[in-house]
Amino acid sequence: MAETFPSDVDVVIVGGGIAGCSIAYHLTKIGITDVALFERKQLTCGTTWHAAGLVGQLRATRNMTELAKYTSELFAGLEEETGQATGFKQNGSVSVALSEARFEELKRGASMGRNFGLEVRILSAEDIRAHYPLLALDDAVGGVFLPKDGQTNPIDTTTALAKGARMRGAKIFENTAVSKILVEGGRAVGVETEKGPVKARTVVICGGMWSRDLAGAIGVSLPLHAAEHFYIVTEPLPDLPTDLPVLRVPDEHAYYKEDAGKILLGCFEPEAKPWGMDGIPDDFSFDTLPEDFDHFEPILEMAVARMPLLAEAGIQLFFNGPESFTPDDRYLIGEAPEVRDLFVACGFNSIGIQSAGGVGKVMADWIRDRAAPMDLADVDVRRLHPFQSARAYLEERTTETLGLLYAMHWPHYQVKTARGARRGPLHDRFLAAGAVMGETAGWERPNWYAPDGVAKEYVYSYGRQNWHPHAQAECEAARDAVALFDQTSFAKFRVQGRDAASVLNRISANQVDAPVGKLVYTQWLNERGGIEADLTVIRLAETDFLVITAGAAQTRDFAWLTHNIPEDAHCIATDVTSGLPMLGVMGPNSRALLTALAPHTDWSTAAFPFGTMQPVEIGFAKLHAGRVSYVGELGWELYIPAEFSAHVYDRIVEAGADFGLKHAGIHAMNACRVEKGFRHWGHDIADEDTPLEAGLGFAVAWDKPGGFIGREALLAQKEKGTPAKRMIQIALEDESEAAPLMLHEEPILRDGEIVGSTTSGAWGHRVGKSLAMGYVHCEGGVTKDWLESGRWEVEIAWAAHPARVQFAPWYDPKAERMRG
């Protein structure tokens, strides 16, 4: 019996792939049953139907791993719940390393897995042979086995999710194309379909490859692009074991899956083929793309050498189908920053099946609560920027992103494609000074400076990379003389109006209704007390403020700001990032240098104290200088109108020679901020972490009039006493050149038991130590005595390393240098 076509529902879901069906399933599970899912053709017909169906659990962060673990648990019980078989089995997975570097990568991942509660085993070449006897392994260095990984049938699993959703009241309409998202007053209010309009309180785009264009029609940026994805399926192989684990050989760009007595061999080749540059055909359904055996042949040749029985196997199917990829290989979920009540779940980068269960669960909670249920910054659509939806940018970047799934995941890796999108006005001057550029959020930024005669390139490793000695010299200049940092990529928002002070004070945890010229470090919190943003607010005038935040957080933080301005408030926020380049002049000689440049300004602490901003003149330019530092040295940030930036830079460099001025890059800045224990949003703090847990209680104005968002939750935590979770500073006891580097998510052990994990790390060039920050947990409260009474280690690449821990930073813990 055909279902009645609705005119009004609570939630509309656009797209009937596994993500859309999972969201419908999970919405109905939490009691939101007035759900309509519209699929333009048939369920799974876009990408889901031809997915390989691999279900891995270990991801790059704890929360992504938790979602993958949940997916496995969900798939394991779907058949019993719905009566629909899924083909899910947990046969484990083996990853093989063909180099020492890859083996270190796998072992670092294995330590992360232990940290996340996964069962992980390190394998020798002989161990690999025991799990997968069909392989030639003479060149294998080692591997990793995850016994709870598995595989599933994508069509059957999607069908089971759809059936579960229908059983609880959701309506699913196939052959019902959505042509437009309806928007009124900046909010999504429904969709236009070929059968008429449907009103809704929430709209969710799960349209896979079609999502970018559907969203783009209403001014929403969803940066994703289709790429051709290749695999073959052999003829049935006699006596092929049916319990073979999923096999990955990333150094050969290949994965293998036993499937009904056959081998499926797929690849993520280094140079991919974008597809659909002129749009995806409306009638594309269960379609395949033209074969390109020449493109796949190098993968097949390596596979035959790796698994010799393939030499005699016939090929039953040569498959080429499109899958969508994002600029950073992470999918897009959450509420769109441009349109309220419009949610998205798309761009799954070939991990849609293993992500679908967890995505459905968190999206359902997010839709219900209008807040992310956990830290999902890695995949939050707000991390990306509008320019990244440009067709030319996506086409070029997609040639690289597919292959990066199996490439070495080097620390500090710099993408090679779609570079040069965002350049500050001083870009060419920095290049002339020796800058080796890195990219973040599209910005080209000096990561380090190569002296004359040194190649401007990266030589990657898990140890000290080729730029380390040059970053050390830059850090030493900041410590001993003066360093010049490019901070142009920092985002800047102007907040103006007669209600600007009260609006910002309500959003900010600290007291920002301060005197004109005051510079206030603060967090923006959610109702749970979690940190949504970490930034600086500067009062320029009674009704005029400047907000400075991280460049990567530009879209996210501006959305948080504008969404929290009451509709009746006289308060206007404007993103002025493009017009306000920013330089950091940092080091003990910074005061003397700036005095020489601007002699009419008194740069003394008495006249220009820490945490203040003043208008200054340098040469022919009028600009603002703020006394603040992200490197822990005496210094000022200069906020310069764009047209004057070259003039100001030239004056600084000309005068700087007398004061030991040296250009310094982002790597040096990062090392300095880790030495100082300065938190970095997205690594050390996020929306699950509170200021009390992060050691940032000093930036909370508990009793200011009007309160602030999250105050009640934070007060409740404060009343409980010492937090059971707390950020600490970590230094390895090994201070030799052989000391390993901590990156993120390494297990922290106290007396042999895992009690936490690192959040970010670096070599501290000013203190000569391998450093990190991280959170540790103790039910009785993380106290100084508890820290000092334990024996501490950090597990790095499956090996434990003795460490020292403390609350205070390792460099200048009293901040005397910065405030002097």
C-alpha positions, 0 to 999 in steps of 0.5 A: 500500500502506497504511503500518503505523500506528506505536506508537512513533517518534522524532518525531511531527509534528502537522499536514500544512501546509507547515511540518509537511512541511518539518520532516519533510523536513529531519529525514530529511535529517539522518538522523532518519528515524523520523518520523510526521506526522499530518494530521487531514484532508488535507495543506494543507487548513487554510491552506497550500492557499489561500496566495498563494505569494509567496516574498520574501527580505528580512526584518527581520534577518540570520538571518530573511533567511538563512532566506528565502534558503534557502527560495528555494534549496530550492524551486528544487531540489525538483522535480529532487530529488523529481520533483514540480513546484512551480511555483516561479519567481524573477520578482523583486518590486517594492515601490512607495512613494507617500510620501517616508517610505515611500521612506525605509523601502524604502531603509533596507530596501534597505541592510539587504538589501545588508548581508545579501548580497541583490541590491537595486536602488533604482527611480525611478518610470520604473524601476518602469514598465519593470518593471511597465508596467501601472501608473499611477505619477503619484504614485509616489515610488520603489521597490525591486526584488529580482530573486531574489524569486519565487512558488510553488504552495503545494500542489505545493510541500508535496507535494514536501516530503512526497514528499522526506520519504517517500523517506527514510523518514518516514511521513505519515498523513492523516485521522488527528486528534491529540486530545491531547499526552501529557505525563509528568514535564513532558515530551512523550512522545507523542500520542493519535490517533483510531487510538490512542496513539503514543509519541515522544521529540519532539512537534512542533505544526504545527497552524496555527489549531488549535495554540493550543487543542491546546497550551492543553489541556496548559498550553502558551501559543501566542498566535495567532488566525485572521483573515480574509484576502481576495484576488481572482483575475481572469478571464484577461487577454489579452496579460498578460505572464507574467514580471511581478514580484510587486508590492507597494503597501503604502501601498494595503495591496495585493499583486499576482501574475500567475498563469496569465494572471490577476492575483491581488490580495490585501490586508493592510487596516488593520483586519482581521476576526478569525475563529474566536473560539469555536474552529476547527471540527474538520471545517474542510478546504479551506473558505472563509469568507463573502464580504465585498465591502464590506470588500474594496471600498476595496482594489479601488477603489485597485487599479483606479486603480493598474492600470487594466486591472482596470477591465475585468477580470472576477472569477473568484474572490473568496476569503476564508480564515483565516490565523493571526496572532500578537500581534507579527506574528512566527511561533512556533518552538522548544521550549515553555518549559512542557513539555520535548521539545515543539516548535512551528512555527505562527502564520506571519502570512501568510508561511508559504510563504516561511518554510517552508524555513528553518523546517524546516531550523532546526527539524530542527537544533534537535530534533536538538541540543536547542539553536537552531542560530542566533539565532532570538530574533525568532521563539522561542516563549519571547519571548511571555507566557502572558497573550497567549493570552487569547482577548479579548486575541488577538481585539482584537490581531488586528484590528491585526496583519494590517494592520501587515504593510503599515503604515509600520514606524516606529521606536518604533511603539506598537500601539493594540490590546489595551493596558493588560494589565499595569500596575504599581501606580504606573501612575495616578501616572505618568499624572498626572505626564504619562507617555506610555505604551509597551507591551512584553511587555504592560507599560504603561511610561512612554516619555516625559513630556509637559509641561503643554500638550504632547499625549500622542501620538506623531508618527512619523518616521524623524528626531527624533520629537516626544518627542525634546526631552522625552527630552533634558530627562529625560536632562539631569536624569539628568546634572545633577540626579536622574531617576526611572525606572519599572523595574517591568517588569524581571523578577525571580526568587527562587532559593532552597535550599541548592544555590542558590549552586552552581546559579546559579554553574554557570549564570552566567559570572561569580562569583555565589557572592559575599558577602551583599549583592553585586550581580553583572552576568553572562551566562548562556551556552550550550555554544557560549559564546553569550549566552542571558541578560544580567542581574544576580544579587544575594545576599540571604542564604546560600541566597537570591538575586534575579535581575533581567533584562529584562521582555521576556525573562521567559519565556525567562530563567525557562525557561533557569533552571529547565531548568538546575536539576539534578533532584536539586538543592535549588534552587527558582526562583520568579518574583516579578515581579508582587510587586516593583515597581522604581524607578530613582533616577539622577543626581548628586543621587540620594545627597542625595535618598536620604539625606534619605529614609533618613537612617539609611542611609549612602549614601556610596561607602565604606559603600554601594559600587557593585555592592552591595545593602542593606535600607533604610527609606523612610517606613513601608516596608522595601525593598532598594536596589541600587547599579547603573545602566543609564543611567551615572549615580550612582544606585540601583534600589529593589526595593519590595514592591508594597503599599508602592510607592505610599507610597515613590513619594509620599515620593520625589516629595515630597522630590525637589522640593528636589533637581531630581527629574524623571520620566524614561521608557524613551526617555531610558533607552535613549538613556543606555544607548547613550551608555554602550555598555550592551548590550541582549539581543536587539539587541546580544547574543544566543545567537550572540554570545560575551562576548569578541566583545561586549566583556564578557570582564570579566564572566567568572570564568574560573577559578572552582571548578566552571566554568560552562556554555559555559566550554570553548567560550569558552576555545577562543575566547580561546586563538585571540587577538583575536576576528575579530568585535567590538562597537564604538561608532559616532558619525556625524561629522555632529552637526547637527540633520539627522544621520540616526538609526541604528536597526539592521542598517545596513551599517558600511563600512571603506574602502568595504567592508561589514565589519559592521552596527549592532545598536541606535542612538539620539540621544545627548542628553548628548553631542549625537551620532547613536550606535549599537553594532554588530559588525565583522569582520576575519579578522586580529582586530578591534584598536584599530589596525585601527579607527583606521587605517580610513575609516569610514562607515555606510550609512543609507537607501542613503546613506553617512555618515562615522563615528567608531568606538571600543571605549569608550563615548562618555559617561564612558568610565571610569565615574567618574560612576556609581561616584563 
